[in-house]
Amino acid sequence: MSLDYGIQLPVQSQSTIYAEPWEADAGPADLVEVARAADRAGFAYVAACDHVAIPRRLADAMSTVWYDPVATLAHLAAVTARVRLLAHVAVVGLRHPLLTAKQYATLDHLSGGRLILGVGAGHVREEFEALGVDFERRGAVLDETIDALRAALGPQEYPSHHGKSFDFEGLGQRPRPAQERVPLWVGGSSPAAVRRAALKGDGWLPQGDPRERLPGQIETLRRLRGDGAPLIVGAITEPLYVGTPGWEVGRRTLTGPPEVLAESLRAYAAMGVDQIQVRFRSRDRGELIDQMSLFGSEVGPLLDGGS
């Protein structure tokens, strides 16, 4: 079973959970070079996150550096040729679905059909309150928003949707997406998120499930999905370093020669995972790009079940 691999871009979101120290002083030029490296190295996608504003109570852990995903991915679409553009994840309940559709349909049109729209419920109460959106109802609103986006990102110039939170018809939007069906991947690992992915998504983006938890989650997805259309199952891997690092990369980091890394990562495919999101330990942009290039040339070819 083949295993695609993508990457959440550095710089554009700088939570202390995963950001490297060098990212604090990095900027657009670094982001562009990393995206170009992903394009060259065979990565399936580059991903950008979504937060509108971070409250002070969370800023020390999350930081306030969160680039806008539409602007970021559109900028990177113009400097890449092949790699897909993933919002991981857009908190679409913060915005009216017609606004979201306008932004992402334009992005898909400009990029020649490379968009993957990841969606999630969100978790920062203050963002919802500042924008006048009901935080407590965010799950129900997301469920309806997905339905509304299916219509608004579909082929019809005048989409229609009639629901409890949103109601529209007779309003035209062009350009239409280049793709006939924009993939909607649902993010989150709560029971509600897994159910939402199974029943409404084209893919599932877990939120940091460790390896041992994934088989149970995937079993639940398959059971709820039933005989429905195929579902792209994702996973976020442990931090990676190709080769033997000459510095302390952390005990959870997977290190070693390409064959060792590939053998470890193929376990995800054996569970039923279709795509992995990888993150590399690095001390500067150059080291990150070197790691990505090594992974693409020496590890990626070994992820198809062979060695």
KEVEX-290010 format. One record per residue (C-alpha): residue in three letters; y, z, x. Coordinates in steps of 0.25 Angstrom, whole numbers. Layout:
+-------+-------+-------+-------+
: lomar :     v :     w :     u :
+-------+-------+-------+-------+
:   ALA :     Y :     Z :     X :
...
+-------+-------+-------+-------+
***
This chain:
+-------+-------+-------+-------+
: lomar :     v :     w :     u :
+-------+-------+-------+-------+
:   MET :     0 :     0 :     0 :
:   SER :    13 :    -4 :     6 :
:   LEU :    25 :     6 :     7 :
:   ASP :    39 :     2 :     7 :
:   TYR :    50 :    11 :    14 :
:   GLY :    64 :    13 :    11 :
:   ILE :    75 :    22 :    17 :
:   GLN :    86 :    31 :    11 :
:   LEU :    98 :    27 :    19 :
:   PRO :   105 :    37 :    29 :
:   VAL :   120 :    40 :    28 :
:   GLN :   121 :    37 :    13 :
:   SER :   116 :    51 :     9 :
:   GLN :   116 :    63 :    18 :
:   SER :   109 :    74 :    12 :
:   THR :   105 :    84 :    23 :
:   ILE :    91 :    83 :    18 :
:   TYR :    89 :    70 :    25 :
:   ALA :   102 :    65 :    32 :
:   GLU :   102 :    64 :    47 :
:   PRO :   114 :    70 :    55 :
:   TRP :   118 :    56 :    60 :
:   GLU :   121 :    51 :    46 :
:   ALA :   133 :    61 :    44 :
:   ASP :   141 :    52 :    53 :
:   ALA :   135 :    38 :    49 :
:   GLY :   141 :    28 :    39 :
:   PRO :   140 :    15 :    33 :
:   ALA :   137 :     7 :    45 :
:   ASP :   125 :    16 :    48 :
:   LEU :   120 :    14 :    33 :
:   VAL :   121 :    -1 :    35 :
:   GLU :   113 :    -1 :    48 :
:   VAL :   102 :     8 :    42 :
:   ALA :   101 :    -1 :    29 :
:   ARG :   100 :   -13 :    38 :
:   ALA :    89 :    -7 :    46 :
:   ALA :    82 :    -4 :    34 :
:   ASP :    83 :   -18 :    29 :
:   ARG :    78 :   -23 :    43 :
:   ALA :    66 :   -13 :    43 :
:   GLY :    60 :   -17 :    30 :
:   PHE :    64 :    -4 :    22 :
:   ALA :    62 :    -7 :     7 :
:   TYR :    75 :     0 :     3 :
:   VAL :    87 :     8 :     8 :
:   ALA :    92 :    19 :    -1 :
:   ALA :   105 :    26 :    -5 :
:   CYS :   107 :    39 :   -13 :
:   ASP :   116 :    43 :   -24 :
:   HIS :   125 :    55 :   -25 :
:   VAL :   139 :    54 :   -31 :
:   ALA :   145 :    68 :   -26 :
:   ILE :   138 :    80 :   -20 :
:   PRO :   143 :    94 :   -24 :
:   ARG :   147 :   104 :   -13 :
:   ARG :   135 :   113 :   -16 :
:   LEU :   126 :   102 :   -11 :
:   ALA :   134 :    95 :    -1 :
:   ASP :   128 :   103 :    11 :
:   ALA :   114 :    98 :     8 :
:   MET :   117 :    84 :     2 :
:   SER :   130 :    80 :     9 :
:   THR :   140 :    72 :     2 :
:   VAL :   136 :    59 :     8 :
:   TRP :   130 :    50 :    -2 :
:   TYR :   134 :    36 :    -2 :
:   ASP :   135 :    29 :   -15 :
:   PRO :   121 :    21 :   -17 :
:   VAL :   127 :     9 :   -23 :
:   ALA :   138 :     7 :   -13 :
:   THR :   129 :    10 :    -2 :
:   LEU :   117 :     1 :    -6 :
:   ALA :   127 :   -11 :    -9 :
:   HIS :   133 :    -9 :     5 :
:   LEU :   119 :   -10 :    11 :
:   ALA :   115 :   -21 :     2 :
:   ALA :   125 :   -30 :     9 :
:   VAL :   120 :   -27 :    23 :
:   THR :   105 :   -28 :    20 :
:   ALA :    96 :   -39 :    15 :
:   ARG :    82 :   -34 :    11 :
:   VAL :    81 :   -19 :     9 :
:   ARG :    82 :   -13 :    -5 :
:   LEU :    93 :    -4 :    -9 :
:   LEU :    89 :     9 :   -16 :
:   ALA :    97 :    20 :   -23 :
:   HIS :    89 :    32 :   -20 :
:   VAL :    93 :    37 :   -30 :
:   ALA :   105 :    34 :   -39 :
:   VAL :   109 :    45 :   -48 :
:   VAL :   111 :    35 :   -59 :
:   GLY :   113 :    46 :   -70 :
:   LEU :   127 :    48 :   -64 :
:   ARG :   131 :    35 :   -68 :
:   HIS :   131 :    26 :   -81 :
:   PRO :   119 :    16 :   -79 :
:   LEU :   128 :     4 :   -81 :
:   LEU :   136 :     9 :   -69 :
:   THR :   124 :    11 :   -61 :
:   ALA :   119 :    -3 :   -65 :
:   LYS :   132 :   -10 :   -61 :
:   GLN :   131 :    -4 :   -48 :
:   TYR :   116 :    -6 :   -44 :
:   ALA :   115 :   -19 :   -51 :
:   THR :   127 :   -24 :   -42 :
:   LEU :   120 :   -18 :   -30 :
:   ASP :   107 :   -25 :   -34 :
:   HIS :   114 :   -38 :   -36 :
:   LEU :   122 :   -37 :   -23 :
:   SER :   109 :   -34 :   -15 :
:   GLY :   101 :   -45 :   -21 :
:   GLY :    92 :   -35 :   -28 :
:   ARG :    89 :   -24 :   -18 :
:   LEU :    92 :   -12 :   -27 :
:   ILE :    82 :    -1 :   -30 :
:   LEU :    89 :     9 :   -39 :
:   GLY :    84 :    23 :   -37 :
:   VAL :    88 :    33 :   -48 :
:   GLY :    88 :    48 :   -49 :
:   ALA :    93 :    59 :   -58 :
:   GLY :   102 :    66 :   -48 :
:   HIS :   102 :    81 :   -44 :
:   VAL :   117 :    85 :   -41 :
:   ARG :   123 :    91 :   -54 :
:   GLU :   137 :    90 :   -49 :
:   GLU :   136 :    75 :   -48 :
:   PHE :   132 :    74 :   -62 :
:   GLU :   143 :    83 :   -67 :
:   ALA :   154 :    77 :   -59 :
:   LEU :   150 :    63 :   -66 :
:   GLY :   149 :    69 :   -80 :
:   VAL :   134 :    67 :   -80 :
:   ASP :   124 :    77 :   -86 :
:   PHE :   116 :    83 :   -75 :
:   GLU :   106 :    89 :   -84 :
:   ARG :   103 :    76 :   -91 :
:   ARG :   102 :    68 :   -78 :
:   GLY :    87 :    65 :   -80 :
:   ALA :    88 :    60 :   -94 :
:   VAL :   100 :    52 :   -90 :
:   LEU :    93 :    46 :   -78 :
:   ASP :    81 :    41 :   -87 :
:   GLU :    91 :    34 :   -96 :
:   THR :    99 :    29 :   -85 :
:   ILE :    86 :    22 :   -79 :
:   ASP :    84 :    15 :   -92 :
:   ALA :    99 :    11 :   -93 :
:   LEU :    98 :     5 :   -78 :
:   ARG :    86 :    -3 :   -82 :
:   ALA :    94 :   -10 :   -92 :
:   ALA :   107 :   -11 :   -84 :
:   LEU :   100 :   -16 :   -71 :
:   GLY :    91 :   -25 :   -78 :
:   PRO :    94 :   -40 :   -80 :
:   GLN :   103 :   -40 :   -92 :
:   GLU :   118 :   -42 :   -91 :
:   TYR :   120 :   -33 :  -103 :
:   PRO :   110 :   -21 :  -102 :
:   SER :   108 :   -11 :  -113 :
:   HIS :   104 :     3 :  -114 :
:   HIS :   104 :    13 :  -125 :
:   GLY :   101 :    27 :  -121 :
:   LYS :   106 :    42 :  -123 :
:   SER :   115 :    42 :  -111 :
:   PHE :   119 :    27 :  -109 :
:   ASP :   121 :    16 :  -119 :
:   PHE :   125 :     2 :  -115 :
:   GLU :   124 :   -13 :  -119 :
:   GLY :   132 :   -25 :  -119 :
:   LEU :   138 :   -22 :  -106 :
:   GLY :   136 :   -33 :   -95 :
:   GLN :   133 :   -30 :   -80 :
:   ARG :   133 :   -40 :   -69 :
:   PRO :   128 :   -42 :   -59 :
:   ARG :   114 :   -39 :   -63 :
:   PRO :   104 :   -34 :   -52 :
:   ALA :    98 :   -44 :   -44 :
:   GLN :    84 :   -38 :   -47 :
:   GLU :    78 :   -40 :   -61 :
:   ARG :    74 :   -25 :   -61 :
:   VAL :    81 :   -15 :   -52 :
:   PRO :    71 :    -5 :   -47 :
:   LEU :    74 :     9 :   -52 :
:   TRP :    67 :    20 :   -44 :
:   VAL :    68 :    34 :   -49 :
:   GLY :    71 :    45 :   -39 :
:   GLY :    66 :    60 :   -40 :
:   SER :    54 :    68 :   -39 :
:   SER :    55 :    77 :   -51 :
:   PRO :    45 :    75 :   -63 :
:   ALA :    56 :    69 :   -71 :
:   ALA :    60 :    59 :   -60 :
:   VAL :    45 :    55 :   -57 :
:   ARG :    44 :    53 :   -72 :
:   ARG :    56 :    45 :   -72 :
:   ALA :    52 :    36 :   -61 :
:   ALA :    38 :    34 :   -67 :
:   LEU :    44 :    30 :   -81 :
:   LYS :    57 :    23 :   -77 :
:   GLY :    57 :    19 :   -63 :
:   ASP :    53 :     8 :   -54 :
:   GLY :    51 :    18 :   -43 :
:   TRP :    51 :    32 :   -39 :
:   LEU :    59 :    39 :   -28 :
:   PRO :    54 :    53 :   -25 :
:   GLN :    64 :    64 :   -21 :
:   GLY :    57 :    69 :    -8 :
:   ASP :    43 :    71 :   -13 :
:   PRO :    34 :    76 :    -1 :
:   ARG :    22 :    68 :     1 :
:   GLU :    12 :    78 :    -6 :
:   ARG :    20 :    77 :   -19 :
:   LEU :    21 :    62 :   -20 :
:   PRO :     6 :    59 :   -25 :
:   GLY :     8 :    68 :   -37 :
:   GLN :    22 :    62 :   -40 :
:   ILE :    16 :    48 :   -39 :
:   GLU :     5 :    52 :   -48 :
:   THR :    15 :    56 :   -58 :
:   LEU :    23 :    43 :   -57 :
:   ARG :    10 :    35 :   -59 :
:   ARG :     6 :    43 :   -71 :
:   LEU :    19 :    42 :   -78 :
:   ARG :    21 :    27 :   -74 :
:   GLY :     8 :    24 :   -80 :
:   ASP :     5 :     9 :   -81 :
:   GLY :    20 :     6 :   -79 :
:   ALA :    26 :    -3 :   -69 :
:   PRO :    24 :     0 :   -54 :
:   LEU :    33 :    11 :   -48 :
:   ILE :    38 :    11 :   -34 :
:   VAL :    35 :    25 :   -28 :
:   GLY :    43 :    31 :   -17 :
:   ALA :    43 :    42 :    -7 :
:   ILE :    52 :    48 :     3 :
:   THR :    45 :    50 :    16 :
:   GLU :    46 :    61 :    26 :
:   PRO :    57 :    58 :    37 :
:   LEU :    52 :    48 :    47 :
:   TYR :    53 :    45 :    62 :
:   VAL :    46 :    33 :    68 :
:   GLY :    41 :    37 :    82 :
:   THR :    42 :    50 :    89 :
:   PRO :    56 :    56 :    87 :
:   GLY :    62 :    63 :    99 :
:   TRP :    70 :    72 :    91 :
:   GLU :    67 :    82 :    80 :
:   VAL :    65 :    74 :    67 :
:   GLY :    59 :    86 :    58 :
:   ARG :    45 :    90 :    55 :
:   ARG :    44 :    82 :    42 :
:   THR :    48 :    69 :    49 :
:   LEU :    36 :    59 :    50 :
:   THR :    36 :    54 :    65 :
:   GLY :    27 :    45 :    73 :
:   PRO :    23 :    31 :    76 :
:   PRO :    24 :    21 :    65 :
:   GLU :     9 :    21 :    62 :
:   VAL :    10 :    37 :    60 :
:   LEU :    22 :    35 :    51 :
:   ALA :    16 :    24 :    43 :
:   GLU :     3 :    32 :    41 :
:   SER :    10 :    43 :    35 :
:   LEU :    19 :    35 :    26 :
:   ARG :     7 :    27 :    21 :
:   ALA :     3 :    40 :    14 :
:   TYR :    14 :    37 :     4 :
:   ALA :     9 :    24 :     0 :
:   ALA :    -5 :    30 :    -2 :
:   MET :     2 :    40 :   -12 :
:   GLY :     7 :    28 :   -20 :
:   VAL :    21 :    27 :   -14 :
:   ASP :    27 :    13 :   -13 :
:   GLN :    40 :    16 :    -5 :
:   ILE :    44 :    27 :     5 :
:   GLN :    58 :    31 :     8 :
:   VAL :    59 :    34 :    23 :
:   ARG :    69 :    42 :    31 :
:   PHE :    70 :    43 :    46 :
:   ARG :    75 :    54 :    55 :
:   SER :    86 :    48 :    64 :
:   ARG :    97 :    53 :    73 :
:   ASP :   106 :    41 :    71 :
:   ARG :   107 :    28 :    64 :
:   GLY :   100 :    20 :    76 :
:   GLU :    88 :    30 :    76 :
:   LEU :    87 :    28 :    61 :
:   ILE :    87 :    13 :    61 :
:   ASP :    77 :    13 :    73 :
:   GLN :    68 :    22 :    64 :
:   MET :    69 :    12 :    52 :
:   SER :    66 :     0 :    61 :
:   LEU :    54 :     7 :    67 :
:   PHE :    49 :    11 :    53 :
:   GLY :    51 :    -3 :    48 :
:   SER :    44 :   -10 :    59 :
:   GLU :    33 :    -1 :    63 :
:   VAL :    30 :     9 :    51 :
:   GLY :    34 :     0 :    39 :
:   PRO :    23 :   -10 :    42 :
:   LEU :    12 :     1 :    42 :
:   LEU :    16 :     6 :    28 :
:   ASP :     8 :    -4 :    21 :
:   GLY :    -5 :     4 :    22 :
:   GLY :    -9 :    -3 :    35 :
:   SER :    -6 :     1 :    50 :
+-------+-------+-------+-------+
***
